[in-house]
Amino acid sequence: MARFLMLLIVVVIVDAYNHHPKFPKSVASGESEVQRGVKIVDCNGTHDKLRNDLIVKSSCGEPKEVFEKLTVAGSFLQVTPSHVWVKRCVGLCSYGPTGSQCTPTKTRKEHIPVRIFDLKTKRESCSTYEMVVHESCGCCVAGAKECLAPKIFNPQKYEYEME
């Protein structure tokens, strides 16, 4: 009985030193802590430059090359190539009104040469696949008539400016 009581006391003491996830340890002493993928580090010029570069890269602006799947009607058809690089409007609209999304403001159609193989008939045919290519982007609210022009993040002012 005494051993059981001693074991219970040790478990309670050890559990008291475990911190609850809602109440993390203080990092005031300068120690770094990793919690949910975030490591607390000292702010310095290199840290700020890297952060500012990420903000610029992730902002809505010029269309970026993305790898997109070519889909054809019918589960028995295979298209080659199955994926292509195409310009798309992607990025954050941190400076736009609430609900803004990086949206194409100008597009064009491009016809990509492909081969389509029919698994049922074992026949192959040549064709073209019509892709919409984004040429310019803006931050738009769904249903709005006009989009805001893209802006570039200015790290000296910590704000976005017109291109």
Backbone bond lengths (Angstrom), bond angles and torsions (degrees), N, CA, C in turn:
res aa  C-N    CA-C-N  psi(-1)  N-CA   C-N-CA  omega(-1)  CA-C   N-CA-C  phi
1 M - - - 1.440 - - 1.534 110.51 -
2 A 1.331 116.30 -39.89 1.459 120.46 179.80 1.525 110.87 -65.62
3 R 1.334 117.23 -37.40 1.470 120.57 177.83 1.526 110.62 -64.68
4 F 1.305 116.29 -42.95 1.460 120.97 179.44 1.527 110.02 -61.35
5 L 1.337 116.77 -45.07 1.454 121.14 179.72 1.530 110.72 -63.30
6 M 1.328 117.02 -41.07 1.466 121.72 178.55 1.530 110.30 -64.18
7 L 1.337 117.64 -42.95 1.463 122.38 177.95 1.524 110.68 -61.77
8 L 1.312 116.79 -42.56 1.462 121.57 179.09 1.532 110.44 -62.36
9 I 1.309 117.99 -41.77 1.463 121.70 179.18 1.527 110.53 -64.29
10 V 1.338 117.94 -42.60 1.465 121.64 178.46 1.518 110.72 -62.39
11 V 1.332 117.69 -43.56 1.473 121.84 179.45 1.521 110.22 -62.26
12 V 1.305 118.29 -43.17 1.469 121.88 179.91 1.524 110.42 -64.32
13 I 1.319 117.75 -41.73 1.466 121.01 -179.65 1.530 110.53 -66.16
14 V 1.327 117.53 -45.22 1.465 120.97 178.97 1.519 110.25 -63.11
15 D 1.322 117.90 -42.10 1.460 121.83 -179.80 1.525 110.78 -64.82
16 A 1.326 117.67 -31.97 1.461 120.97 179.38 1.520 111.59 -65.01
17 Y 1.335 118.12 -27.40 1.462 121.58 179.22 1.524 113.29 -84.63
18 N 1.320 118.59 -12.54 1.459 121.49 174.94 1.521 108.55 -78.80
19 H 1.301 116.54 130.85 1.460 120.65 -177.92 1.510 110.46 -88.04
20 H 1.298 114.89 142.39 1.456 121.59 177.17 1.530 108.00 -72.96
21 P 1.367 118.74 140.91 1.480 119.97 -178.15 1.525 113.70 -59.80
22 K 1.335 118.33 -27.53 1.461 120.38 178.66 1.524 111.78 -73.35
23 F 1.347 116.77 -21.41 1.450 121.58 -177.05 1.518 109.12 -125.25
24 P 1.364 116.77 77.95 1.463 119.64 -176.74 1.523 111.74 -67.80
25 K 1.337 114.81 162.20 1.452 121.30 177.36 1.522 109.63 -60.15
26 S 1.288 116.60 151.22 1.455 122.35 176.41 1.526 109.21 -73.70
27 V 1.338 116.51 141.80 1.460 120.51 176.80 1.524 110.29 -109.98
28 A 1.331 116.07 20.14 1.461 120.50 -178.76 1.522 111.62 -65.43
29 S 1.302 117.37 -24.59 1.459 119.94 -177.90 1.521 112.38 -77.89
30 G 1.347 118.25 2.77 1.455 121.87 177.78 1.520 113.69 90.69
31 E 1.322 117.83 -2.13 1.459 119.84 179.96 1.519 109.56 -74.49
32 S 1.319 117.23 151.30 1.461 120.24 177.62 1.521 108.41 -94.15
33 E 1.303 115.94 150.10 1.457 121.63 -177.83 1.523 108.58 -137.25
34 V 1.309 116.37 137.02 1.453 120.73 175.81 1.511 107.47 -105.38
35 Q 1.321 115.65 118.93 1.454 120.37 178.70 1.521 107.48 -142.47
36 R 1.311 116.14 122.34 1.463 122.20 -179.91 1.527 111.71 55.02
37 G 1.328 117.04 39.19 1.455 121.44 176.27 1.512 114.84 80.73
38 V 1.321 118.97 3.50 1.456 121.98 -179.29 1.523 108.26 -108.25
39 K 1.324 115.65 124.22 1.460 121.02 177.01 1.520 107.61 -109.68
40 I 1.302 117.08 123.91 1.452 121.39 -178.89 1.526 108.76 -79.90
41 V 1.344 115.22 124.66 1.460 121.41 -178.48 1.522 108.96 -131.29
42 D 1.327 115.54 168.07 1.458 120.54 177.11 1.529 109.47 -73.68
43 C 1.343 115.57 140.41 1.464 120.30 175.23 1.522 108.35 -79.16
44 N 1.349 115.31 133.45 1.459 119.78 176.64 1.521 108.20 -151.20
45 G 1.314 117.29 179.93 1.467 121.52 -176.92 1.513 113.31 -61.33
46 T 1.335 117.21 -40.37 1.469 120.63 179.73 1.517 110.29 -64.98
47 H 1.334 116.33 -43.39 1.468 121.38 178.98 1.532 110.01 -59.92
48 D 1.341 116.52 -46.57 1.466 120.78 -179.97 1.523 111.62 -63.47
49 K 1.335 118.36 -40.92 1.466 121.60 -179.74 1.530 110.05 -63.52
50 L 1.321 117.72 -45.48 1.465 121.11 179.19 1.526 111.06 -62.60
51 R 1.337 116.79 -43.12 1.468 121.00 178.83 1.521 110.52 -63.23
52 N 1.329 117.73 -44.85 1.460 121.37 -180.00 1.525 111.56 -63.95
53 D 1.343 117.62 -38.32 1.460 121.06 176.93 1.526 110.73 -62.16
54 L 1.332 117.27 -40.45 1.463 120.95 178.24 1.524 111.51 -64.93
55 I 1.335 116.78 -39.05 1.467 120.33 178.31 1.524 109.99 -62.72
56 V 1.331 116.86 -44.20 1.464 120.91 180.00 1.530 110.40 -63.01
57 K 1.342 117.46 -46.34 1.464 121.24 -178.32 1.520 112.89 -64.37
58 S 1.329 117.94 -31.81 1.460 120.22 -175.01 1.527 113.36 -93.74
59 S 1.321 117.50 0.46 1.466 120.61 -179.81 1.521 111.12 -79.68
60 C 1.322 115.57 150.82 1.455 121.88 174.71 1.525 107.91 -67.48
61 G 1.295 116.80 132.27 1.468 121.52 -179.07 1.507 108.70 -168.03
62 E 1.316 116.40 -119.82 1.460 121.03 177.34 1.527 109.63 -69.51
63 P 1.340 117.62 145.73 1.474 119.48 176.56 1.527 110.68 -60.02
64 K 1.313 115.32 145.44 1.467 121.87 -178.49 1.521 109.87 -114.11
65 E 1.338 115.88 148.40 1.462 121.07 178.18 1.519 109.48 -70.62
66 V 1.327 116.60 125.88 1.464 121.96 174.82 1.524 108.45 -127.55
67 F 1.321 116.04 154.35 1.456 122.94 -178.81 1.517 107.31 -92.95
68 E 1.326 117.06 113.22 1.459 121.22 -173.95 1.517 111.48 -118.45
69 K 1.332 115.18 141.00 1.465 121.95 -179.53 1.520 110.28 -79.46
70 L 1.331 116.20 138.65 1.458 121.84 173.85 1.526 106.93 -93.12
71 T 1.305 116.03 120.72 1.463 120.06 -179.90 1.519 109.43 -111.16
72 V 1.318 115.35 140.21 1.463 120.93 177.36 1.526 108.45 -122.89
73 A 1.337 114.94 151.82 1.457 120.00 178.76 1.529 109.30 -69.17
74 G 1.287 116.48 136.27 1.459 121.20 179.06 1.510 111.63 99.94
75 S 1.314 115.30 122.65 1.462 119.90 -177.80 1.522 112.19 -74.68
76 F 1.309 117.78 -9.60 1.461 121.50 -178.92 1.528 112.33 -96.04
77 L 1.329 117.54 6.44 1.461 121.52 179.79 1.524 110.24 -107.47
78 Q 1.325 116.17 137.67 1.457 122.48 174.20 1.518 108.60 -117.66
79 V 1.337 116.32 135.68 1.460 120.68 -179.90 1.530 108.58 -114.06
80 T 1.349 114.85 139.18 1.456 121.48 177.99 1.524 108.54 -127.46
81 P 1.302 119.20 122.87 1.456 128.53 3.00 1.528 110.35 -72.82
82 S 1.321 116.52 154.71 1.467 120.32 -179.48 1.527 111.57 -85.99
83 H 1.341 117.19 -21.56 1.467 122.95 179.68 1.526 109.10 -138.74
84 V 1.330 116.76 149.22 1.467 121.82 176.48 1.531 109.57 -140.24
85 W 1.347 115.18 157.79 1.458 121.14 173.63 1.518 107.91 -84.34
86 V 1.330 116.89 130.95 1.456 121.39 -179.85 1.530 108.49 -144.75
87 K 1.333 116.82 148.43 1.469 121.04 -179.29 1.527 109.68 -78.68
88 R 1.350 114.55 130.43 1.454 122.03 -179.61 1.526 110.02 -136.24
89 C 1.327 115.29 152.11 1.461 121.38 174.82 1.525 107.34 -84.52
90 V 1.308 115.02 111.62 1.460 121.23 177.12 1.523 107.47 -138.22
91 G 1.294 116.87 149.81 1.456 121.18 177.22 1.511 111.58 141.00
92 L 1.327 114.13 177.97 1.455 121.32 -176.69 1.517 111.31 -96.41
93 C 1.307 115.38 146.17 1.459 122.18 176.05 1.520 108.65 -113.63
94 S 1.317 116.03 64.47 1.462 121.77 -176.05 1.520 112.14 -65.89
95 Y 1.314 117.62 -24.85 1.459 121.27 -174.84 1.519 112.46 -95.16
96 G 1.313 118.76 -11.49 1.459 122.28 -175.53 1.511 112.35 -83.93
97 P 1.350 116.28 175.74 1.457 119.45 177.54 1.542 110.57 -65.04
98 T 1.304 116.28 161.64 1.459 121.62 179.99 1.528 109.56 -56.58
99 G 1.309 116.46 132.51 1.464 121.75 -179.49 1.516 113.45 90.98
100 S 1.326 118.19 2.41 1.462 121.14 179.25 1.522 110.11 -66.76
101 Q 1.339 114.91 144.09 1.459 121.04 175.64 1.510 108.86 -132.90
102 C 1.333 115.60 149.78 1.455 121.40 177.50 1.535 106.99 -71.95
103 T 1.326 116.30 112.46 1.458 122.98 -170.71 1.524 110.40 -127.95
104 P 1.340 117.66 144.82 1.469 118.35 176.56 1.528 111.30 -67.57
105 T 1.336 115.97 135.56 1.465 121.10 174.87 1.522 110.57 -104.60
106 K 1.343 116.69 -16.49 1.460 121.84 176.52 1.524 107.59 -146.84
107 T 1.336 116.09 131.70 1.468 121.14 -179.56 1.525 109.92 -133.13
108 R 1.312 115.25 164.76 1.463 121.95 171.73 1.523 107.66 -145.12
109 K 1.319 116.77 159.90 1.457 121.59 178.19 1.521 109.56 -100.06
110 E 1.325 114.71 138.75 1.453 121.15 178.72 1.530 107.72 -128.61
111 H 1.332 116.14 136.57 1.468 120.69 -179.65 1.523 109.03 -102.43
112 I 1.333 115.70 119.66 1.452 122.36 -176.39 1.527 108.99 -101.73
113 P 1.351 117.96 126.80 1.463 119.71 178.73 1.535 110.51 -71.33
114 V 1.323 115.89 130.05 1.468 121.58 -179.61 1.526 109.97 -137.41
115 R 1.315 115.49 165.07 1.462 122.56 169.96 1.517 107.07 -114.36
116 I 1.313 115.88 136.23 1.459 120.90 178.85 1.525 108.05 -116.47
117 F 1.343 114.47 125.52 1.464 120.52 179.96 1.521 107.94 -108.60
118 D 1.359 115.37 125.14 1.454 122.02 178.48 1.528 108.24 -92.11
119 L 1.326 116.92 113.44 1.458 121.36 -177.08 1.534 112.43 -68.28
120 K 1.333 117.21 -25.66 1.473 120.08 -179.96 1.525 111.19 -74.68
121 T 1.331 115.73 -48.61 1.473 119.48 -174.84 1.522 112.17 -93.79
122 K 1.333 116.94 -9.22 1.477 122.74 -177.95 1.530 111.53 60.69
123 R 1.317 115.90 33.29 1.466 120.97 179.14 1.518 110.18 -113.06
124 E 1.323 112.85 148.96 1.452 119.81 179.81 1.528 108.52 -117.75
125 S 1.333 115.62 140.67 1.459 119.29 177.48 1.522 109.56 -138.04
126 C 1.325 115.16 154.61 1.457 121.03 177.47 1.516 108.70 -95.34
127 S 1.315 115.74 145.91 1.451 120.51 -177.87 1.525 108.70 -156.87
128 T 1.312 116.33 -179.15 1.455 121.41 171.84 1.515 107.85 -124.54
129 Y 1.309 115.05 146.62 1.456 122.39 -179.24 1.516 107.07 -112.64
130 E 1.322 117.20 122.29 1.457 121.28 -178.19 1.530 110.48 -83.38
131 M 1.334 115.50 121.12 1.466 122.05 178.28 1.523 109.04 -116.96
132 V 1.312 116.29 142.64 1.456 121.72 172.67 1.522 107.13 -91.63
133 V 1.327 116.40 124.00 1.455 122.83 -179.51 1.523 107.82 -107.06
134 H 1.326 117.04 130.47 1.458 121.20 178.44 1.532 109.00 -84.77
135 E 1.338 116.25 129.60 1.460 120.88 -179.56 1.527 113.03 -103.52
136 S 1.323 117.35 -31.00 1.468 120.53 176.24 1.523 108.77 -147.51
137 C 1.344 115.18 156.28 1.466 121.01 -173.61 1.515 110.90 -130.07
138 G 1.324 115.24 160.11 1.452 122.40 173.91 1.511 109.65 -155.38
139 C 1.323 116.16 167.82 1.463 121.16 178.43 1.519 108.39 -95.29
140 C 1.325 115.58 114.51 1.458 120.84 -174.15 1.525 110.99 -124.16
141 V 1.315 114.94 147.42 1.455 121.44 171.06 1.527 105.68 -94.79
142 A 1.326 117.03 138.02 1.465 121.19 -178.86 1.534 110.26 -53.13
143 G 1.320 115.77 128.36 1.457 121.87 178.90 1.520 114.68 86.67
144 A 1.310 118.40 -4.30 1.468 121.31 -179.54 1.526 109.88 -76.10
145 K 1.321 116.30 149.40 1.467 120.92 179.93 1.524 111.50 -81.29
146 E 1.316 117.66 -30.03 1.464 121.50 -178.81 1.520 110.59 -124.45
147 C 1.328 114.45 150.95 1.464 121.08 176.73 1.523 108.97 -110.42
148 L 1.310 115.21 151.88 1.462 119.56 174.62 1.517 108.90 -76.95
149 A 1.327 116.04 141.61 1.465 120.46 177.02 1.519 109.16 -65.90
150 P 1.331 116.84 148.79 1.472 118.81 177.54 1.518 111.71 -59.81
151 K 1.322 115.57 148.00 1.458 121.87 177.74 1.520 108.70 -123.92
152 I 1.321 115.19 157.48 1.459 121.44 179.34 1.525 108.52 -113.19
153 F 1.335 116.00 137.95 1.457 121.65 179.39 1.522 109.85 -72.52
154 N 1.339 116.90 127.58 1.454 122.78 176.66 1.523 107.80 -104.19
155 P 1.352 117.91 105.85 1.462 119.55 -175.79 1.529 114.02 -66.40
156 Q 1.335 119.33 -23.29 1.466 120.62 179.49 1.541 110.06 -69.13
157 K 1.319 116.45 -35.25 1.469 120.13 -178.64 1.530 112.25 -101.40
158 Y 1.336 117.30 -7.30 1.463 123.39 -175.52 1.524 111.01 53.65
159 E 1.348 115.75 44.74 1.463 120.68 177.18 1.528 109.19 -150.95
160 Y 1.337 114.63 169.89 1.452 121.64 -179.94 1.521 109.50 -94.20
161 E 1.358 116.12 143.01 1.452 122.40 178.12 1.511 109.49 -127.63
162 M 1.322 117.09 158.27 1.466 121.82 179.06 1.530 109.21 -65.24
163 E 1.356 115.13 147.15 1.480 119.53 177.76 1.500 111.19 -70.94
